[in-house]
Amino acid sequence: MSLDVILREGETQESLLKRFTRAIEMSGVLREAKSKRFFISRGDAARIKSKKAARRRRRQDRQE
């Protein structure tokens, strides 16, 4: 997966860096790297997934 950020004419280094970090966040590269940082067994992954789903359902119920 390639991510190119090219310096535009008249653009500062700071705005280029800002665009780069935004592009990295949008692509999900950091999220994937953080999730693969430690080994999680299948059982633990299922438990985490169900907890997230329950939290999401509760949040939706509160908003409605």
C-alpha positions in Angstrom: 0.0 0.0 0.0 1.6 3.2 -1.2 0.8 6.6 0.2 2.2 9.6 -1.7 2.1 13.2 -0.5 3.7 15.6 -2.9 4.8 19.1 -2.0 2.5 21.6 -3.7 3.9 24.9 -5.1 4.1 27.5 -2.4 3.2 25.0 0.4 5.1 25.1 3.7 6.7 22.0 5.2 4.3 22.3 8.2 1.2 22.1 6.0 2.7 19.2 4.1 3.3 17.3 7.3 -0.2 18.1 8.4 -1.6 16.7 5.1 0.6 13.6 5.5 -0.6 12.8 9.0 -4.2 13.3 8.0 -3.7 11.0 5.0 -2.1 8.3 7.3 -5.1 8.6 9.7 -7.6 8.3 6.9 -5.9 5.3 5.4 -6.0 3.4 8.7 -2.4 2.4 8.6 -1.7 3.5 12.2 -4.9 1.8 13.5 -3.9 -1.5 11.9 -0.3 -1.3 13.2 -1.5 -0.6 16.7 -3.9 -3.5 16.6 -1.2 -5.9 15.5 1.3 -4.7 18.1 0.4 -7.5 20.6 -0.9 -11.0 20.1 -4.5 -11.5 20.9 -6.0 -14.9 21.0 -9.3 -15.7 19.2 -11.2 -15.9 22.4 -9.9 -12.6 23.6 -10.7 -11.0 20.2 -14.2 -12.3 20.3 -14.7 -11.0 23.9 -13.4 -7.6 23.0 -15.6 -7.5 19.9 -18.7 -8.3 21.9 -17.9 -5.7 24.5 -17.4 -3.1 21.8 -20.8 -4.1 20.2 -22.6 -3.8 23.5 -21.0 -0.4 24.2 -22.0 0.8 20.8 -25.6 -0.5 21.3 -25.9 1.3 24.6 -24.6 4.5 23.1 -27.2 4.2 20.3 -30.0 3.6 22.7 -29.0 6.7 24.7 -29.0 8.9 21.6 -32.5 7.8 20.5 
